[in-house]
C-alpha cells in the first residue's frame, strides 16, 4: 500500500488534522502517484480551510 497525506490547517494556520488516501502500489511509480493525487488532496485541504 501507498499513502499520501497533507495537513489540514485552521483559519490561524495551525495544523489540526491530516487528510490522506491509501492506494495499492501497482505499476505506478511513487512520483507518478504523487503527481496524480497530491493536487487533489491539496485542493480539498484548501477548501476545508474555511470549515475548520
N, C-alpha and C positions, 0 to 999 in steps of 0.2 A: 504494500500500500504506500501511497504518497500523500502527503498532507501539505497544504498551503494555507497560511493564515495572515491576517492583517489585524492591527489593533483597532479597537473601537474607542473613540475619544468622546468625552462630553463637551459641552459648549466652552469649557475652560481649557480644553486641550489635554485634559488628564485622561490617561488610559484607564478605562473602566471595565473592559472586556475584550474579547477577541472574536473575530469571525473567521471560520475556517471551513475547508472542504477536504474530503478524502477522495482518492481515486485509485484505481488499480494501476500498477506500473506499466503494464502492456508494452507496446513497441515505442511509445513516445518518449523522447529524451526528457530529462528533468528541465532543461532550458526551454524546450518547446511547450511543456506543460505549464511552466511559469508564465511564459508569454501569452498563452491562451487563456489562462484562468485568472491571473493576478489583476488585470484591469477590471474584470467584473467584480471581484471582491473589493477592490479599492472604491469602485463606483458605489457599491452597496454601503460600504462603511461611511463614505461621504454623505450619502443620502440619510443615513441614520444619525448623523451629527446633530440634527435639529430635534431628534427624538430623545436623545439621552441627556 
